[in-house]
Amino acid sequence: ISCIPAVLSFTTTWSIGVWTFILNVLFVFAQMALLRKRFRAVYWLQVPFVFVFSAMIDFFVFVFGNIPIPHYGVQLAYTLIGCVMTGFGVFLQVKASLITLPGEGIVLAIAQASGIEFPKCKIAFDTSQCLIGVVISLVAMGGLFGVREGTVLSALLVGSVVKACNKLFRNFEKVVPLKGHITLTATTMPAPEQSSRQTETA
């Protein structure tokens, strides 16, 4: 989901964090268009959340830029670890039914509007971001910058990890009882006016 900001950071003087913030604010407006009357005022809290998130991206790009990566195998290992951690984080974030980052909020809105389960929407959305990043990179710079095979892996794996977590932690709500949790399945994507208490059907 950071593919487009990464590519744009190569074409401009703005950092990946700045572009992440801009793109995610657009995601909030896209949620408004998709959800219409079901878009609640509290969803605007995604904007300050993603502001902090974007600043953290720039900070950690600087920090991890100093970590030595001796060869391709280590790069691949870091990518796979990152995919698993990101997927599990998305699972917990969406399950909590609190304020999500806009990148997950737009996928939730798509899932709710389309009736397609969240993990499938996540994979499709991330893949679309990857493809758009490829097009921008090829058109603007004549080659691939900010997007490579690791980007493709991330696009395919993060949503798959979310789906795996949803199956692995089938009784998540029994261990961590929450009101208003989201089960991530197509048939139980809640509308705001519906009851906040959902049950696991996956």
Secondary structure, DSSP 8 states (H G I E B T S, - for coil): --HHHHHHHHHSSS-HHHHHHHHHHHHHHHHHHHHGGG--GGGGGHHHHHHHHHHHHHHHHHHHTTS---SHHHHHHHHHHHHHHHHHHHHHHHHTTS---HHHHHHHHHHHHH---HHHHHHHHHHHHHHHHHHHHHHHHSS--S-SHHHHHHHHHHHHHHHHHHHHTTTHHHHS--TT-----GGG---TTS-S------
